Amino acid sequence: MSSSVNFSKEITLPSIGQGSWYMGENSGQRKSEVAALQHGLELGLSVIDTAEMYADGGAEEVVGEALQGRRDKAWLVSKVYPWNAGAGSAIEACDRSLRRLKTDYLDLYLLHWPGSIPLEETITAMQQLQQAGKIRHWGVSNFDKSDLQDLLAEEGGSGCAANQVLYHLASRGIEYDLLPACQQRGIPVMAYCPLAQAGRLRHDLMNNGVMAEIAQQKRISVAQLLLAWVIRQQGVMAIPKAGSVQHVDENAAALKVVLNREELALMDQAFPPPTGKVALDVV
């Protein structure tokens, strides 16, 4: 079990962060979303993940509001659309994100998924953003092992500081080759939808009898069990969305959950690890 993840060998961050997908879509929920993010920062969940895609920039605006007077407590991540990842368009997209976030820099800027713009061009744009002080680090999202190999083969590709992918107990394909490759290279993996969107992606996950029994014995919720499972791996961070203060408390407490060999074996029986290459799961 690891309660922290090292980024770029110099920054240690808690292995549970805060996601913002679906935030900013309902103005009536904005106050509680802002409060949840701020509460997470108070609890030390410093990583806040967002993207220009989420609610067409609306999520970035929610995060920007939450960060007012608290920017120094956050390690801020946003993502650029593949079609905005060109030489000039990436700079413009980043500037728009910074305006919505009401900040002058991002700690990490990710290419949201592989696109048609040459990786060489995206890497150059990321380096220019770094030189301008607009981003501290850059990385990718939804990159499978072959995508990552293509990236690392490019000049400057080794500057990739993270890969954000779908990962939860019922979607373990990355364990076969992508996760070991990232671990070997020291590239942190950021797991999005670590709870399978509260089980919506896999209805049998949150309602599974084995999970319920283990959680009950440990006096934790199934969600906490699943988060603890995701971050058991070295170099893996979970970024669950939490739209309420109560959920944030629950997520933060999962950092202290330790799973023993028996519990992990039972979870493996219920949701077996991959025995061969599986196409990267995306949402």
N, C-alpha and C positions, 0 to 999 in steps of 0.2 A: 504494500500500500504506500502511496506517495501523496503527501498533502501539498507538495509543491512541484513546480515544473521550471526548468531552466530554459530561458530564451537567450539565444545568441551568446551562450556561455557566461553572460555577465549579469543577467537579470533573473531573479528568482520570484516566481509568482504563485499564488495559491492555485491548486489544481481544479478548483471550481470557480468559474466566472459567471457572468450574467449575460444572457442573450436578449435580443430585442426584436426578434422576428415576430410579426403581428402586432407590435406596438405601433401607436400612431394611426391606427385605422379607425378608432372610435373616440371622438373627442370627449365623450362622457367618461372614458376610462383614463384619460390623460393624467389626472391628478394622482390616481392610485399607481399608475405606471411610474411616474416621476418619483413618488414616495418610495416605491419598491426599490428602484435603482439607488436612490440616496441611502436607503437603509442598508442595502448590500455593501455600499462603500464604507459605511460606518462599521460593518462587521468584518471588513478587510477583504471583501470579494472585489478586488480592484479591477479585474479585467471586465470591460464592458464591450460587447461585440455588436456591431450594427452593419448596415450596408445601404448604399444608395438605392438598392432595389426595394428594400422593405418599406411598404406603404408609400412608394414613390418619394422617398426622402422624409416621410413623416416620422419614421422611427428615429432617424438622426436628429430631428427637431426635438423629440421627446428626450433623447439622451442629452442633447445640448442644454435643455432646460434643467435636467437633473444635475448637470455638471457645474452649474453656476456657483462660484465660490468654492468648488470642490475639485477643480480640474487636477490639482496636484495629487489627489488621492486615487485617481483613476489611471489605468493603463488601457488606452482607447484604441479599438480596432474597428476599421471600416473596410468595405469591399467595393471594388469597381466592376461594372459590367464588362464582359469581354470586348464588346464593340466600342467601349470607351477607353480601351487600354492601349491606344496608339500613341505615337510620339507627342502630339500636341493635345489630343483629346483626354489623355490620362491626367495631364496637368490641370486642365479645365475641370474635369470631373472631381478631382481632389479638392480644388478650390471651392467648388459648390458644396461638397461634403463638409469642408471646414467651416463654411459660412453657416450651414444648418446646425452644425455642432457647436458653433460659437467658440471656436478655439483656433489657435494658429498652427497646431501640429497634431499629427496622429502618431501613436506609438507603433502601430502596425497597420499596413495597408495591403490588402489581399486582392489578387485577381480572382474574381468570384467563381469562374469555371473556365476551362480551356476554350479558346475561341479561334477565329480565323486570322487575327492579327499576329504576325510573327512574334514568337517569344523574345527574340533578340530586341525587337522594338519596345516591347513592354518592359524588359529589364532596363533598357536605357532610360525610359521614362521614369521608372522607379528610382534609378540612381540619381537622376536630375532632381526628383522630388526630395531625395535625401540630402543632396548638396544644398538645396534651397532651404533646408531645415523644416520642410513641411511634413515629412514623415521620418521617423527614427529607423524603422525596419520595414521590410516588405516580404510578402510571401504569397501563397496560392491557396485555393480552395477547390475541392472536388477534383483533385489531381490523383489519378491512379498511378501505379508504379511506373508504367511505360511513359505516362505524361511527365512524371517527376524525372525520369531518366533523360528525357528530351530536354527538360529545363536545365538540369545539371550539366548537360553536354554543351550548353551555350556559354559563351564568355560572360562572366558575371553571375551565372546561374547559381553558383555556390552561395550567393548572398541571400538565398531563400531562407527565411527565418521561421516558417511554419507552414503546415498544410492542414486546412480545416475540412473535415470530411464527416459524413454521416456515420455514427457508430453508437450502437446500443446492443444490449444482450441478444436481441433477436436479429441483429444485422452485424455479423462478425467477420464478413469477408476480408476486411483489411488485415486481419490477423495472419493470413496465409503468407502474403508477400509485402504488401504496402507498409504495414506497421513495422515489421522488422527492418525494412529498408530505411525508413525514417529514423528509427532508433539507432541504427548503425551510423547514420550520417549526423546524428544529433539534431534532427529537425523535429521540433515538438509537433504533436498531432492535437488539434483542437476538435473535440467531438461535438458536432451539432446534433440536435434532437436526441440527447442521451437518454431521454425517457420515451423515445419513439412518439413524440408529441402527445404526452400523457396517455400513451397507448393507442392513439388513433392510427398510427402506421402499422401496429401489430396488436390487434385487440386481445390476443391471448397472453400478452406480456404482463400488463398490470393486474390481470385477473388470474394469473397462474397460481395454482394451489401450492406448488413448491415455494414460489417466491413469498406468498402470503405466510406460509409456515415459518420460513427462515426469518422473515421480518418480525413476525409475532414473537418468536423466541428471543430475538435481539432487542425487542421493544423499540423498533423503528418502523417507519412507513416503508411500503414497497418502493416508493420513489427514492427514498434515501438508500435503500439496498441497491437499487439499480445504478445510482450515481456512484456509490462506493465501488461497485463492480467496474465501472468504466475507468475510474482513476486508479485502479489497482495496478495498471500498467505504467512502467517508467516512461516519463515523457508525454503522458496523455492528460489533457485538460478537458473537462466537461463544461459546456456553456449552456446550461438550461435557461429557458426563459422563465422569469418569475414576475407575474403581474401584480402580486400582492406581497405585503410585508410578511405575512404568515409563511408564504412559500419561500421567501428569501431566508427566513429563519431556518426552515426545514432543510434547504439546500446547504446552508453554511454548516449545519450540524453534521451533515453527511461527510464532511472532511475528517471527522473523528471516528468514523465507523471503520472497524477492522474486520475483514472477513478471513475465516480460517480455512484450512485445506478442505475440510469436509463440506463446508458451505459452498465453496467454489466448485467442488466436484458435483454436488447436487445441481448447481446452476448449469454446469457443463452438460449434465445428463438431460436437463430440460431443454436447453438450447445449445446443441453441440457446436464446437468450433469447426471451422472449415477444414476439409481434408484435401482440397485442391483449389485452383484459382477460381475466384468468383468475380464477376464484373462489378465494378464499383457501384455501390448503392447510392442513389441520390434522391433528393426530394426537390 
